[in-house]
Amino acid sequence: MKITKIIRLAVVLAVLPALSGCWYLVAGGAGAYGGYKMKEKGYTLQNPIAKEKTSKQ
């Protein structure tokens, strides 16, 4: 019983460092998707962020 707990703990400790880089990819993907959706709605990246104005003639 004690050996099983030790093995489980060792597996968890071995896997955690391998997954740490994945969080950067997830965050980057979420940011890219958010930017894409904002661009669809007419927003552009400026300082400050503003909606594009259409010119009326």
C-alpha positions in Angstrom: 0.0 0.0 0.0 2.8 2.4 0.9 4.7 1.6 -2.3 1.7 2.3 -4.4 1.4 5.8 -2.9 5.1 6.4 -3.5 4.9 5.4 -7.1 1.9 7.6 -7.7 3.7 10.6 -6.1 6.7 9.9 -8.3 4.6 9.8 -11.5 2.9 13.1 -10.6 6.2 14.8 -9.8 7.7 13.5 -13.1 4.8 14.7 -15.2 4.3 18.2 -13.8 7.5 19.7 -15.3 6.7 18.3 -18.7 3.3 20.1 -18.7 4.6 23.5 -17.6 5.3 24.6 -21.1 1.8 23.7 -22.3 0.2 26.5 -20.3 2.1 29.1 -22.3 0.7 27.6 -25.5 -2.8 27.6 -24.1 -2.6 31.2 -23.0 -1.2 32.2 -26.3 -3.9 30.4 -28.2 -6.6 32.0 -26.1 -5.1 35.5 -26.7 -4.9 34.9 -30.4 -8.5 33.8 -30.5 -9.7 36.8 -28.5 -7.8 39.1 -30.9 -9.3 37.4 -33.9 -12.8 37.8 -32.6 -12.2 41.4 -31.7 -10.9 42.1 -35.2 -14.1 40.5 -36.6 -16.2 43.0 -34.6 -14.2 46.0 -36.0 -11.7 46.6 -33.2 -8.1 47.4 -33.9 -5.1 47.5 -31.7 -4.3 51.1 -30.9 -3.5 53.2 -27.9 -6.2 53.1 -26.5 -8.1 50.3 -28.1 -10.9 51.7 -30.2 -13.5 50.6 -32.7 -12.8 51.4 -36.3 -14.9 54.3 -37.6 -16.4 53.9 -41.1 -16.2 57.0 -43.3 -19.5 58.4 -44.4 -19.7 60.3 -47.6 
